[in-house]
Amino acid sequence: MAQIAMTTGFILILVGLYGALTNRNLLRMIVSFTIAHSGVNLVLVASGYLNGRTAPILDQAVPLAEAAERIIDPLPQALVLTAIVIGVGVTALMLAYAYRIYVTKGTLDIGKCRELKW
Amino acid sequence: MSENILLPLSLLLALAMVVAAVMAVRGRRSLPIAILAAGLVSLLTSVQFLLLAAPDVAMTEAAIGSGLTTFLFFFVLGRVRGGADD
């Protein structure tokens, strides 16, 4: 099951990169980046999955004494939890830049932004 | 939960995610449909996190990655009417 999730994550990364490289509309490029971001998160969580173990929550079902043999390492999950929140911040920053480009140039086509070409 | 019911579910989920991602990325459809398909990819990713025994990540992805990101996209899309189609 972790292999399926990891394969799906890599496919999502590739599809997102393809979309970011082939679309000319800025908003479509940002949508593709969010898809690649979901794929990266999925790969990271799948890399920490151990077969036959349960979620890292200590309660009556998983007592503290036998927790080390029965739960998954919670460190990749904590890192991905942080990465999701940071990803929303990055997406909001990209959208703010796209909106500024629209205000100053009146278009969202990346082919019409030619200031850095010579 | 038994493995023999989780495996076809995981395969179906993976297939739906890839189809939704291709729908979001291919440029011929309108932009709101692409944004909604990207939100659907996030939502299915959160189900995949639940199958990978990470319920806290699943909750955060469903609330922030799917909900707040889609809201941000539509907030910007409402302000760039006319520029969204070029």
N, CA and C atoms of all chains as a GROMACS GRO file, in nm:
protein
  612
    1MET      N    1   0.083  -0.120   0.000
    1MET     CA    2   0.000   0.000   0.000
    1MET      C    3   0.087   0.125   0.000
    2ALA      N    4   0.195   0.120   0.076
    2ALA     CA    5   0.286   0.236   0.076
    2ALA      C    6   0.351   0.253  -0.060
    3GLN      N    7   0.374   0.138  -0.132
    3GLN     CA    8   0.433   0.149  -0.265
    3GLN      C    9   0.337   0.218  -0.362
    4ILE      N   10   0.207   0.186  -0.350
    4ILE     CA   11   0.107   0.251  -0.437
    4ILE      C   12   0.104   0.401  -0.410
    5ALA      N   13   0.106   0.437  -0.281
    5ALA     CA   14   0.100   0.579  -0.247
    5ALA      C   15   0.225   0.652  -0.297
    6MET      N   16   0.341   0.587  -0.283
    6MET     CA   17   0.464   0.653  -0.326
    6MET      C   18   0.468   0.668  -0.479
    7THR      N   19   0.421   0.564  -0.552
    7THR     CA   20   0.414   0.576  -0.698
    7THR      C   21   0.320   0.688  -0.739
    8THR      N   22   0.204   0.695  -0.672
    8THR     CA   23   0.110   0.803  -0.704
    8THR      C   24   0.172   0.940  -0.678
    9GLY      N   25   0.248   0.950  -0.568
    9GLY     CA   26   0.313   1.078  -0.537
    9GLY      C   27   0.412   1.119  -0.644
   10PHE      N   28   0.494   1.023  -0.691
   10PHE     CA   29   0.590   1.058  -0.796
   10PHE      C   30   0.519   1.096  -0.925
   11ILE      N   31   0.408   1.025  -0.958
   11ILE     CA   32   0.333   1.061  -1.079
   11ILE      C   33   0.276   1.202  -1.066
   12LEU      N   34   0.227   1.236  -0.945
   12LEU     CA   35   0.173   1.370  -0.925
   12LEU      C   36   0.281   1.477  -0.939
   13ILE      N   37   0.401   1.448  -0.889
   13ILE     CA   38   0.512   1.544  -0.904
   13ILE      C   39   0.542   1.567  -1.052
   14LEU      N   40   0.547   1.456  -1.130
   14LEU     CA   41   0.579   1.469  -1.273
   14LEU      C   42   0.469   1.543  -1.348
   15VAL      N   43   0.341   1.512  -1.315
   15VAL     CA   44   0.231   1.581  -1.382
   15VAL      C   45   0.232   1.730  -1.348
   16GLY      N   46   0.261   1.764  -1.222
   16GLY     CA   47   0.266   1.904  -1.183
   16GLY      C   48   0.379   1.978  -1.252
   17LEU      N   49   0.497   1.915  -1.262
   17LEU     CA   50   0.608   1.981  -1.331
   17LEU      C   51   0.578   2.000  -1.478
   18TYR      N   52   0.514   1.897  -1.541
   18TYR     CA   53   0.475   1.909  -1.682
   18TYR      C   54   0.380   2.028  -1.701
   19GLY      N   55   0.282   2.040  -1.613
   19GLY     CA   56   0.188   2.150  -1.626
   19GLY      C   57   0.253   2.285  -1.604
   20ALA      N   58   0.346   2.292  -1.508
   20ALA     CA   59   0.412   2.420  -1.482
   20ALA      C   60   0.503   2.459  -1.598
   21LEU      N   61   0.554   2.362  -1.674
   21LEU     CA   62   0.644   2.394  -1.784
   21LEU      C   63   0.570   2.419  -1.914
   22THR      N   64   0.450   2.366  -1.931
   22THR     CA   65   0.383   2.379  -2.062
   22THR      C   66   0.273   2.484  -2.064
   23ASN      N   67   0.216   2.521  -1.949
   23ASN     CA   68   0.109   2.621  -1.952
   23ASN      C   69   0.169   2.761  -1.960
   24ARG      N   70   0.095   2.852  -2.027
   24ARG     CA   71   0.142   2.989  -2.037
   24ARG      C   72   0.066   3.082  -1.944
   25ASN      N   73  -0.050   3.040  -1.895
   25ASN     CA   74  -0.126   3.122  -1.801
   25ASN      C   75  -0.067   3.108  -1.661
   26LEU      N   76  -0.048   3.222  -1.592
   26LEU     CA   77   0.018   3.218  -1.461
   26LEU      C   78  -0.065   3.140  -1.358
   27LEU      N   79  -0.198   3.156  -1.361
   27LEU     CA   80  -0.280   3.085  -1.261
   27LEU      C   81  -0.275   2.935  -1.284
   28ARG      N   82  -0.270   2.892  -1.411
   28ARG     CA   83  -0.259   2.749  -1.438
   28ARG      C   84  -0.123   2.696  -1.392
   29MET      N   85  -0.018   2.777  -1.405
   29MET     CA   86   0.112   2.733  -1.354
   29MET      C   87   0.108   2.715  -1.203
   30ILE      N   88   0.039   2.805  -1.132
   30ILE     CA   89   0.034   2.794  -0.986
   30ILE      C   90  -0.050   2.671  -0.944
   31VAL      N   91  -0.158   2.642  -1.020
   31VAL     CA   92  -0.236   2.521  -0.994
   31VAL      C   93  -0.149   2.397  -1.008
   32SER      N   94  -0.063   2.396  -1.113
   32SER     CA   95   0.027   2.282  -1.132
   32SER      C   96   0.126   2.269  -1.017
   33PHE      N   97   0.173   2.383  -0.964
   33PHE     CA   98   0.266   2.377  -0.850
   33PHE      C   99   0.198   2.318  -0.727
   34THR      N  100   0.069   2.349  -0.704
   34THR     CA  101   0.002   2.290  -0.588
   34THR      C  102  -0.013   2.139  -0.604
   35ILE      N  103  -0.034   2.093  -0.729
   35ILE     CA  104  -0.044   1.948  -0.751
   35ILE      C  105   0.090   1.880  -0.722
   36ALA      N  106   0.201   1.941  -0.769
   36ALA     CA  107   0.333   1.884  -0.738
   36ALA      C  108   0.360   1.886  -0.588
   37HIS      N  109   0.309   1.988  -0.520
   37HIS     CA  110   0.326   1.998  -0.374
   37HIS      C  111   0.253   1.884  -0.301
   38SER      N  112   0.130   1.852  -0.347
   38SER     CA  113   0.059   1.738  -0.290
   38SER      C  114   0.136   1.609  -0.311
   39GLY      N  115   0.197   1.595  -0.429
   39GLY     CA  116   0.273   1.474  -0.458
   39GLY      C  117   0.394   1.460  -0.367
   40VAL      N  118   0.465   1.571  -0.340
   40VAL     CA  119   0.582   1.566  -0.251
   40VAL      C  120   0.540   1.524  -0.110
   41ASN      N  121   0.428   1.580  -0.062
   41ASN     CA  122   0.380   1.543   0.071
   41ASN      C  123   0.345   1.395   0.078
   42LEU      N  124   0.282   1.345  -0.029
   42LEU     CA  125   0.243   1.203  -0.030
   42LEU      C  126   0.365   1.113  -0.028
   43VAL      N  127   0.470   1.148  -0.103
   43VAL     CA  128   0.592   1.067  -0.104
   43VAL      C  129   0.657   1.067   0.034
   44LEU      N  130   0.659   1.183   0.102
   44LEU     CA  131   0.724   1.190   0.232
   44LEU      C  132   0.650   1.106   0.336
   45VAL      N  133   0.515   1.114   0.336
   45VAL     CA  134   0.440   1.033   0.434
   45VAL      C  135   0.454   0.885   0.402
   46ALA      N  136   0.451   0.849   0.273
   46ALA     CA  137   0.462   0.708   0.236
   46ALA      C  138   0.600   0.652   0.270
   47SER      N  139   0.704   0.737   0.270
   47SER     CA  140   0.838   0.688   0.303
   47SER      C  141   0.849   0.654   0.451
   48GLY      N  142   0.762   0.710   0.536
   48GLY     CA  143   0.768   0.678   0.678
   48GLY      C  144   0.675   0.568   0.720
   49TYR      N  145   0.600   0.510   0.625
   49TYR     CA  146   0.500   0.409   0.661
   49TYR      C  147   0.567   0.274   0.686
   50LEU      N  148   0.526   0.208   0.793
   50LEU     CA  149   0.574   0.073   0.823
   50LEU      C  150   0.456  -0.022   0.818
   51ASN      N  151   0.475  -0.137   0.754
   51ASN     CA  152   0.363  -0.226   0.728
   51ASN      C  153   0.312  -0.290   0.857
   52GLY      N  154   0.179  -0.292   0.873
   52GLY     CA  155   0.118  -0.358   0.987
   52GLY      C  156   0.118  -0.281   1.117
   53ARG      N  157   0.159  -0.154   1.113
   53ARG     CA  158   0.160  -0.074   1.235
   53ARG      C  159   0.049   0.029   1.231
   54THR      N  160   0.024   0.093   1.345
   54THR     CA  161  -0.091   0.181   1.358
   54THR      C  162  -0.044   0.326   1.377
   55ALA      N  163  -0.142   0.415   1.385
   55ALA     CA  164  -0.111   0.557   1.392
   55ALA      C  165  -0.042   0.592   1.524
   56PRO      N  166   0.045   0.692   1.526
   56PRO     CA  167   0.119   0.727   1.649
   56PRO      C  168   0.036   0.805   1.750
   57ILE      N  169  -0.068   0.742   1.803
   57ILE     CA  170  -0.151   0.803   1.907
   57ILE      C  171  -0.153   0.708   2.026
   58LEU      N  172  -0.112   0.755   2.142
   58LEU     CA  173  -0.105   0.670   2.261
   58LEU      C  174  -0.237   0.680   2.337
   59ASP      N  175  -0.306   0.566   2.352
   59ASP     CA  176  -0.429   0.562   2.432
   59ASP      C  177  -0.446   0.420   2.487
   60GLN      N  178  -0.569   0.378   2.519
   60GLN     CA  179  -0.588   0.245   2.574
   60GLN      C  180  -0.553   0.135   2.474
   61ALA      N  181  -0.573   0.162   2.346
   61ALA     CA  182  -0.543   0.060   2.246
   61ALA      C  183  -0.394   0.039   2.229
   62VAL      N  184  -0.315   0.145   2.244
   62VAL     CA  185  -0.170   0.135   2.232
   62VAL      C  186  -0.107   0.191   2.359
   63PRO      N  187  -0.079   0.107   2.458
   63PRO     CA  188  -0.018   0.158   2.581
   63PRO      C  189   0.127   0.199   2.559
   64LEU      N  190   0.176   0.276   2.654
   64LEU     CA  191   0.309   0.335   2.639
   64LEU      C  192   0.419   0.229   2.635
   65ALA      N  193   0.399   0.117   2.706
   65ALA     CA  194   0.506   0.019   2.720
   65ALA      C  195   0.540  -0.047   2.588
   66GLU      N  196   0.435  -0.076   2.506
   66GLU     CA  197   0.460  -0.145   2.379
   66GLU      C  198   0.445  -0.052   2.260
   67ALA      N  199   0.461   0.078   2.283
   67ALA     CA  200   0.439   0.173   2.173
   67ALA      C  201   0.548   0.160   2.068
   68ALA      N  202   0.672   0.132   2.110
   68ALA     CA  203   0.783   0.131   2.014
   68ALA      C  204   0.769   0.020   1.912
   69GLU      N  205   0.695  -0.089   1.947
   69GLU     CA  206   0.680  -0.197   1.850
   69GLU      C  207   0.555  -0.182   1.765
   70ARG      N  208   0.465  -0.091   1.803
   70ARG     CA  209   0.334  -0.093   1.737
   70ARG      C  210   0.300   0.034   1.660
   71ILE      N  211   0.371   0.142   1.678
   71ILE     CA  212   0.332   0.265   1.609
   71ILE      C  213   0.434   0.302   1.502
   72ILE      N  214   0.387   0.388   1.410
   72ILE     CA  215   0.471   0.439   1.303
   72ILE      C  216   0.553   0.556   1.356
   73ASP      N  217   0.672   0.576   1.300
   73ASP     CA  218   0.755   0.690   1.335
   73ASP      C  219   0.681   0.820   1.304
   74PRO      N  220   0.652   0.903   1.403
   74PRO     CA  221   0.573   1.024   1.376
   74PRO      C  222   0.654   1.140   1.318
   75LEU      N  223   0.785   1.126   1.303
   75LEU     CA  224   0.866   1.239   1.257
   75LEU      C  225   0.834   1.282   1.114
   76PRO      N  226   0.822   1.189   1.013
   76PRO     CA  227   0.785   1.237   0.878
   76PRO      C  228   0.647   1.302   0.876
   77GLN      N  229   0.555   1.252   0.958
   77GLN     CA  230   0.422   1.313   0.960
   77GLN      C  231   0.428   1.455   1.015
   78ALA      N  232   0.509   1.477   1.119
   78ALA     CA  233   0.521   1.612   1.174
   78ALA      C  234   0.584   1.707   1.071
   79LEU      N  235   0.684   1.657   0.999
   79LEU     CA  236   0.748   1.742   0.897
   79LEU      C  237   0.650   1.776   0.786
   80VAL      N  238   0.568   1.677   0.743
   80VAL     CA  239   0.471   1.703   0.636
   80VAL      C  240   0.363   1.798   0.684
   81LEU      N  241   0.326   1.787   0.811
   81LEU     CA  242   0.229   1.881   0.868
   81LEU      C  243   0.280   2.024   0.856
   82THR      N  244   0.408   2.044   0.883
   82THR     CA  245   0.466   2.178   0.867
   82THR      C  246   0.471   2.217   0.720
   83ALA      N  247   0.504   2.120   0.633
   83ALA     CA  248   0.519   2.151   0.491
   83ALA      C  249   0.387   2.192   0.428
   84ILE      N  250   0.274   2.135   0.474
   84ILE     CA  251   0.144   2.173   0.420
   84ILE      C  252   0.116   2.320   0.449
   85VAL      N  253   0.142   2.362   0.573
   85VAL     CA  254   0.112   2.500   0.611
   85VAL      C  255   0.206   2.596   0.537
   86ILE      N  256   0.334   2.558   0.524
   86ILE     CA  257   0.426   2.643   0.449
   86ILE      C  258   0.385   2.650   0.302
   87GLY      N  259   0.333   2.538   0.248
   87GLY     CA  260   0.290   2.536   0.108
   87GLY      C  261   0.176   2.633   0.083
   88VAL      N  262   0.084   2.646   0.178
   88VAL     CA  263  -0.024   2.744   0.160
   88VAL      C  264   0.034   2.885   0.157
   89GLY      N  265   0.135   2.912   0.242
   89GLY     CA  266   0.199   3.043   0.239
   89GLY      C  267   0.267   3.070   0.106
   90VAL      N  268   0.336   2.970   0.052
   90VAL     CA  269   0.406   2.986  -0.076
   90VAL      C  270   0.305   3.008  -0.188
   91THR      N  271   0.192   2.932  -0.185
   91THR     CA  272   0.088   2.950  -0.287
   91THR      C  273   0.028   3.090  -0.280
   92ALA      N  274   0.005   3.140  -0.156
   92ALA     CA  275  -0.050   3.274  -0.142
   92ALA      C  276   0.048   3.378  -0.195
   93LEU      N  277   0.179   3.358  -0.173
   93LEU     CA  278   0.279   3.452  -0.225
   93LEU      C  279   0.281   3.451  -0.377
   94MET      N  280   0.275   3.330  -0.438
   94MET     CA  281   0.273   3.321  -0.584
   94MET      C  282   0.149   3.389  -0.640
   95LEU      N  283   0.032   3.371  -0.574
   95LEU     CA  284  -0.091   3.433  -0.622
   95LEU      C  285  -0.082   3.585  -0.610
   96ALA      N  286  -0.017   3.634  -0.502
   96ALA     CA  287  -0.004   3.779  -0.486
   96ALA      C  288   0.083   3.836  -0.597
   97TYR      N  289   0.194   3.768  -0.631
   97TYR     CA  290   0.278   3.816  -0.742
   97TYR      C  291   0.202   3.812  -0.874
   98ALA      N  292   0.124   3.705  -0.897
   98ALA     CA  293   0.046   3.696  -1.021
   98ALA      C  294  -0.055   3.810  -1.028
   99TYR      N  295  -0.115   3.845  -0.915
   99TYR     CA  296  -0.212   3.955  -0.916
   99TYR      C  297  -0.143   4.088  -0.943
  100ARG      N  298  -0.020   4.107  -0.887
  100ARG     CA  299   0.053   4.231  -0.915
  100ARG      C  300   0.089   4.240  -1.064
  101ILE      N  301   0.130   4.128  -1.123
  101ILE     CA  302   0.160   4.128  -1.267
  101ILE      C  303   0.036   4.162  -1.347
  102TYR      N  304  -0.082   4.110  -1.305
  102TYR     CA  305  -0.205   4.141  -1.376
  102TYR      C  306  -0.238   4.290  -1.364
  103VAL      N  307  -0.215   4.348  -1.244
  103VAL     CA  308  -0.248   4.490  -1.225
  103VAL      C  309  -0.158   4.578  -1.310
  104THR      N  310  -0.028   4.546  -1.316
  104THR     CA  311   0.063   4.636  -1.389
  104THR      C  312   0.060   4.613  -1.539
  105LYS      N  313   0.033   4.491  -1.587
  105LYS     CA  314   0.040   4.463  -1.730
  105LYS      C  315  -0.094   4.434  -1.795
  106GLY      N  316  -0.197   4.402  -1.715
  106GLY     CA  317  -0.328   4.376  -1.771
  106GLY      C  318  -0.344   4.239  -1.833
  107THR      N  319  -0.249   4.149  -1.811
  107THR     CA  320  -0.258   4.015  -1.868
  107THR      C  321  -0.194   3.916  -1.771
  108LEU      N  322  -0.232   3.788  -1.787
  108LEU     CA  323  -0.172   3.681  -1.708
  108LEU      C  324  -0.086   3.590  -1.794
  109ASP      N  325  -0.067   3.627  -1.922
  109ASP     CA  326   0.014   3.544  -2.011
  109ASP      C  327   0.162   3.567  -1.983
  110ILE      N  328   0.233   3.459  -1.950
  110ILE     CA  329   0.374   3.473  -1.913
  110ILE      C  330   0.458   3.506  -2.036
  111GLY      N  331   0.406   3.477  -2.157
  111GLY     CA  332   0.481   3.508  -2.277
  111GLY      C  333   0.488   3.657  -2.306
  112LYS      N  334   0.401   3.737  -2.241
  112LYS     CA  335   0.401   3.882  -2.264
  112LYS      C  336   0.487   3.958  -2.165
  113CYS      N  337   0.546   3.885  -2.068
  113CYS     CA  338   0.637   3.950  -1.972
  113CYS      C  339   0.779   3.937  -2.027
  114ARG      N  340   0.828   4.042  -2.091
  114ARG     CA  341   0.953   4.031  -2.166
  114ARG      C  342   1.063   4.120  -2.110
  115GLU      N  343   1.050   4.167  -1.985
  115GLU     CA  344   1.147   4.264  -1.933
  115GLU      C  345   1.285   4.200  -1.914
  116LEU      N  346   1.288   4.069  -1.884
  116LEU     CA  347   1.417   4.006  -1.857
  116LEU      C  348   1.476   3.941  -1.981
  117LYS      N  349   1.414   3.961  -2.099
  117LYS     CA  350   1.471   3.908  -2.223
  117LYS      C  351   1.547   4.018  -2.295
  118TRP      N  352   1.651   3.982  -2.368
  118TRP     CA  353   1.722   4.082  -2.448
  118TRP      C  354   1.777   4.019  -2.574
  119MET      N  355  -0.867  -0.352   1.025
  119MET     CA  356  -0.908  -0.354   0.885
  119MET      C  357  -0.824  -0.454   0.809
  120SER      N  358  -0.888  -0.524   0.717
  120SER     CA  359  -0.816  -0.629   0.645
  120SER      C  360  -0.748  -0.570   0.521
  121GLU      N  361  -0.639  -0.635   0.483
  121GLU     CA  362  -0.561  -0.584   0.372
  121GLU      C  363  -0.633  -0.601   0.239
  122ASN      N  364  -0.714  -0.708   0.227
  122ASN     CA  365  -0.772  -0.738   0.096
  122ASN      C  366  -0.880  -0.639   0.056
  123ILE      N  367  -0.928  -0.556   0.151
  123ILE     CA  368  -1.022  -0.451   0.110
  123ILE      C  369  -0.950  -0.318   0.094
  124LEU      N  370  -0.835  -0.302   0.161
  124LEU     CA  371  -0.762  -0.176   0.152
  124LEU      C  372  -0.686  -0.164   0.022
  125LEU      N  373  -0.642  -0.276  -0.034
  125LEU     CA  374  -0.559  -0.269  -0.154
  125LEU      C  375  -0.635  -0.220  -0.276
  126PRO      N  376  -0.756  -0.278  -0.309
  126PRO     CA  377  -0.830  -0.222  -0.423
  126PRO      C  378  -0.873  -0.078  -0.400
  127LEU      N  379  -0.904  -0.043  -0.274
  127LEU     CA  380  -0.942   0.095  -0.244
  127LEU      C  381  -0.827   0.190  -0.271
  128SER      N  382  -0.707   0.147  -0.233
  128SER     CA  383  -0.589   0.232  -0.255
  128SER      C  384  -0.561   0.246  -0.404
  129LEU      N  385  -0.578   0.137  -0.481
  129LEU     CA  386  -0.555   0.144  -0.626
  129LEU      C  387  -0.655   0.238  -0.693
  130LEU      N  388  -0.783   0.227  -0.652
  130LEU     CA  389  -0.887   0.313  -0.709
  130LEU      C  390  -0.860   0.459  -0.677
  131LEU      N  391  -0.814   0.484  -0.553
  131LEU     CA  392  -0.782   0.619  -0.510
  131LEU      C  393  -0.668   0.677  -0.592
  132ALA      N  394  -0.566   0.593  -0.616
  132ALA     CA  395  -0.451   0.640  -0.694
  132ALA      C  396  -0.493   0.674  -0.836
  133LEU      N  397  -0.578   0.590  -0.895
  133LEU     CA  398  -0.626   0.615  -1.031
  133LEU      C  399  -0.704   0.745  -1.038
  134ALA      N  400  -0.795   0.767  -0.940
  134ALA     CA  401  -0.875   0.889  -0.939
  134ALA      C  402  -0.787   1.012  -0.923
  135MET      N  403  -0.680   1.000  -0.841
  135MET     CA  404  -0.592   1.114  -0.822
  135MET      C  405  -0.518   1.150  -0.950
  136VAL      N  406  -0.470   1.048  -1.022
  136VAL     CA  407  -0.396   1.077  -1.146
  136VAL      C  408  -0.489   1.138  -1.250
  137VAL      N  409  -0.615   1.086  -1.259
  137VAL     CA  410  -0.710   1.142  -1.356
  137VAL      C  411  -0.742   1.287  -1.323
  138ALA      N  412  -0.764   1.316  -1.193
  138ALA     CA  413  -0.796   1.454  -1.154
  138ALA      C  414  -0.678   1.547  -1.178
  139ALA      N  415  -0.555   1.497  -1.155
  139ALA     CA  416  -0.437   1.581  -1.177
  139ALA      C  417  -0.421   1.614  -1.324
  140VAL      N  418  -0.442   1.514  -1.412
  140VAL     CA  419  -0.431   1.541  -1.556
  140VAL      C  420  -0.540   1.638  -1.600
  141MET      N  421  -0.661   1.623  -1.541
  141MET     CA  422  -0.769   1.716  -1.572
  141MET      C  423  -0.734   1.859  -1.531
  142ALA      N  424  -0.664   1.873  -1.419
  142ALA     CA  425  -0.629   2.008  -1.372
  142ALA      C  426  -0.519   2.069  -1.456
  143VAL      N  427  -0.430   1.986  -1.511
  143VAL     CA  428  -0.310   2.039  -1.576
  143VAL      C  429  -0.333   2.066  -1.725
  144ARG      N  430  -0.409   1.981  -1.792
  144ARG     CA  431  -0.430   2.000  -1.936
  144ARG      C  432  -0.504   2.130  -1.961
  145GLY      N  433  -0.456   2.210  -2.056
  145GLY     CA  434  -0.497   2.349  -2.064
  145GLY      C  435  -0.627   2.378  -2.136
  146ARG      N  436  -0.699   2.277  -2.186
  146ARG     CA  437  -0.813   2.309  -2.270
  146ARG      C  438  -0.938   2.344  -2.190
  147ARG      N  439  -0.945   2.296  -2.065
  147ARG     CA  440  -1.065   2.323  -1.987
  147ARG      C  441  -1.058   2.462  -1.925
  148SER      N  442  -1.174   2.509  -1.872
  148SER     CA  443  -1.176   2.643  -1.815
  148SER      C  444  -1.105   2.643  -1.680
  149LEU      N  445  -1.064   2.761  -1.637
  149LEU     CA  446  -0.980   2.774  -1.519
  149LEU      C  447  -1.050   2.734  -1.389
  150PRO      N  448  -1.180   2.769  -1.366
  150PRO     CA  449  -1.244   2.720  -1.242
  150PRO      C  450  -1.248   2.569  -1.232
  151ILE      N  451  -1.265   2.500  -1.347
  151ILE     CA  452  -1.265   2.353  -1.342
  151ILE      C  453  -1.127   2.301  -1.304
  152ALA      N  454  -1.022   2.368  -1.357
  152ALA     CA  455  -0.886   2.326  -1.322
  152ALA      C  456  -0.859   2.345  -1.172
  153ILE      N  457  -0.906   2.458  -1.116
  153ILE     CA  458  -0.885   2.484  -0.973
  153ILE      C  459  -0.960   2.381  -0.888
  154LEU      N  460  -1.085   2.351  -0.929
  154LEU     CA  461  -1.162   2.252  -0.853
  154LEU      C  462  -1.099   2.114  -0.863
  155ALA      N  463  -1.042   2.079  -0.979
  155ALA     CA  464  -0.975   1.949  -0.992
  155ALA      C  465  -0.851   1.942  -0.904
  156ALA      N  466  -0.778   2.055  -0.892
  156ALA     CA  467  -0.662   2.057  -0.802
  156ALA      C  468  -0.707   2.039  -0.656
  157GLY      N  469  -0.821   2.101  -0.619
  157GLY     CA  470  -0.876   2.080  -0.485
  157GLY      C  471  -0.916   1.936  -0.463
  158LEU      N  472  -0.968   1.872  -0.568
  158LEU     CA  473  -1.005   1.730  -0.556
  158LEU      C  474  -0.882   1.643  -0.536
  159VAL      N  475  -0.771   1.678  -0.604
  159VAL     CA  476  -0.646   1.604  -0.582
  159VAL      C  477  -0.602   1.615  -0.436
  160SER      N  478  -0.612   1.736  -0.379
  160SER     CA  479  -0.576   1.754  -0.238
  160SER      C  480  -0.665   1.671  -0.147
  161LEU      N  481  -0.795   1.670  -0.178
  161LEU     CA  482  -0.889   1.596  -0.092
  161LEU      C  483  -0.862   1.446  -0.097
  162LEU      N  484  -0.835   1.392  -0.218
  162LEU     CA  485  -0.803   1.250  -0.230
  162LEU      C  486  -0.668   1.219  -0.166
  163THR      N  487  -0.576   1.316  -0.168
  163THR     CA  488  -0.449   1.297  -0.098
  163THR      C  489  -0.472   1.282   0.052
  164SER      N  490  -0.569   1.357   0.106
  164SER     CA  491  -0.595   1.344   0.250
  164SER      C  492  -0.654   1.206   0.282
  165VAL      N  493  -0.736   1.150   0.193
  165VAL     CA  494  -0.785   1.013   0.214
  165VAL      C  495  -0.669   0.914   0.211
  166GLN      N  496  -0.573   0.938   0.119
  166GLN     CA  497  -0.455   0.852   0.110
  166GLN      C  498  -0.371   0.862   0.239
  167PHE      N  499  -0.362   0.982   0.298
  167PHE     CA  500  -0.291   0.998   0.425
  167PHE      C  501  -0.360   0.916   0.534
  168LEU      N  502  -0.495   0.914   0.532
  168LEU     CA  503  -0.569   0.836   0.633
  168LEU      C  504  -0.538   0.688   0.619
  169LEU      N  505  -0.526   0.639   0.494
  169LEU     CA  506  -0.491   0.499   0.474
  169LEU      C  507  -0.348   0.471   0.517
  170LEU      N  508  -0.260   0.573   0.514
  170LEU     CA  509  -0.121   0.555   0.557
  170LEU      C  510  -0.105   0.578   0.707
  171ALA      N  511  -0.213   0.576   0.784
  171ALA     CA  512  -0.212   0.588   0.930
  171ALA      C  513  -0.154   0.721   0.976
  172ALA      N  514  -0.196   0.830   0.910
  172ALA     CA  515  -0.155   0.963   0.953
  172ALA      C  516  -0.279   1.052   0.963
  173PRO      N  517  -0.362   1.034   1.064
  173PRO     CA  518  -0.490   1.109   1.068
  173PRO      C  519  -0.472   1.259   1.089
  174ASP      N  520  -0.364   1.299   1.161
  174ASP     CA  521  -0.345   1.442   1.182
  174ASP      C  522  -0.308   1.514   1.053
  175VAL      N  523  -0.222   1.450   0.973
  175VAL     CA  524  -0.186   1.507   0.843
  175VAL      C  525  -0.308   1.512   0.752
  176ALA      N  526  -0.394   1.409   0.760
  176ALA     CA  527  -0.514   1.406   0.676
  176ALA      C  528  -0.607   1.521   0.710
  177MET      N  529  -0.625   1.548   0.841
  177MET     CA  530  -0.712   1.660   0.881
  177MET      C  531  -0.656   1.793   0.831
  178THR      N  532  -0.524   1.813   0.846
  178THR     CA  533  -0.464   1.939   0.804
  178THR      C  534  -0.472   1.956   0.653
  179GLU      N  535  -0.447   1.847   0.580
  179GLU     CA  536  -0.453   1.856   0.434
  179GLU      C  537  -0.594   1.887   0.386
  180ALA      N  538  -0.695   1.824   0.448
  180ALA     CA  539  -0.832   1.849   0.405
  180ALA      C  540  -0.875   1.991   0.436
  181ALA      N  541  -0.834   2.044   0.551
  181ALA     CA  542  -0.880   2.178   0.589
  181ALA      C  543  -0.800   2.286   0.518
  182ILE      N  544  -0.668   2.277   0.522
  182ILE     CA  545  -0.583   2.384   0.471
  182ILE      C  546  -0.547   2.361   0.325
  183GLY      N  547  -0.494   2.242   0.293
  183GLY     CA  548  -0.449   2.217   0.158
  183GLY      C  549  -0.562   2.217   0.057
  184SER      N  550  -0.678   2.164   0.096
  184SER     CA  551  -0.789   2.159   0.002
  184SER      C  552  -0.878   2.282   0.014
  185GLY      N  553  -0.918   2.317   0.136
  185GLY     CA  554  -1.015   2.423   0.153
  185GLY      C  555  -0.958   2.562   0.133
  186LEU      N  556  -0.853   2.595   0.210
  186LEU     CA  557  -0.800   2.731   0.208
  186LEU      C  558  -0.735   2.765   0.074
  187THR      N  559  -0.666   2.666   0.013
  187THR     CA  560  -0.600   2.693  -0.116
  187THR      C  561  -0.703   2.720  -0.225
  188THR      N  562  -0.812   2.640  -0.228
  188THR     CA  563  -0.917   2.664  -0.328
  188THR      C  564  -0.982   2.800  -0.308
  189PHE      N  565  -1.002   2.837  -0.180
  189PHE     CA  566  -1.058   2.969  -0.152
  189PHE      C  567  -0.966   3.080  -0.201
  190LEU      N  568  -0.835   3.065  -0.179
  190LEU     CA  569  -0.739   3.166  -0.225
  190LEU      C  570  -0.741   3.179  -0.377
  191PHE      N  571  -0.747   3.063  -0.447
  191PHE     CA  572  -0.749   3.068  -0.593
  191PHE      C  573  -0.873   3.140  -0.644
  192PHE      N  574  -0.989   3.110  -0.584
  192PHE     CA  575  -1.110   3.177  -0.634
  192PHE      C  576  -1.112   3.324  -0.595
  193PHE      N  577  -1.050   3.359  -0.482
  193PHE     CA  578  -1.038   3.499  -0.442
  193PHE      C  579  -0.960   3.578  -0.545
  194VAL      N  580  -0.846   3.520  -0.592
  194VAL     CA  581  -0.767   3.589  -0.694
  194VAL      C  582  -0.838   3.585  -0.828
  195LEU      N  583  -0.904   3.472  -0.860
  195LEU     CA  584  -0.972   3.458  -0.989
  195LEU      C  585  -1.084   3.561  -1.004
  196GLY      N  586  -1.151   3.595  -0.894
  196GLY     CA  587  -1.255   3.695  -0.902
  196GLY      C  588  -1.203   3.833  -0.930
  197ARG      N  589  -1.073   3.858  -0.901
  197ARG     CA  590  -1.016   3.990  -0.923
  197ARG      C  591  -0.949   4.004  -1.059
  198VAL      N  592  -0.924   3.894  -1.129
  198VAL     CA  593  -0.854   3.905  -1.258
  198VAL      C  594  -0.946   3.866  -1.373
  199ARG      N  595  -1.075   3.892  -1.359
  199ARG     CA  596  -1.169   3.860  -1.466
  199ARG      C  597  -1.126   3.926  -1.597
  200GLY      N  598  -1.120   3.850  -1.702
  200GLY     CA  599  -1.074   3.902  -1.830
  200GLY      C  600  -0.932   3.862  -1.861
  201GLY      N  601  -0.849   3.851  -1.757
  201GLY     CA  602  -0.712   3.807  -1.780
  201GLY      C  603  -0.695   3.658  -1.764
  202ALA      N  604  -0.801   3.592  -1.716
  202ALA     CA  605  -0.787   3.450  -1.683
  202ALA      C  606  -0.784   3.363  -1.808
  203ASP      N  607  -0.827   3.416  -1.922
  203ASP     CA  608  -0.840   3.330  -2.039
  203ASP      C  609  -0.728   3.347  -2.140
  204ASP      N  610  -0.629   3.432  -2.110
  204ASP     CA  611  -0.524   3.448  -2.211
  204ASP      C  612  -0.398   3.375  -2.170
   0.00000   0.00000   0.00000
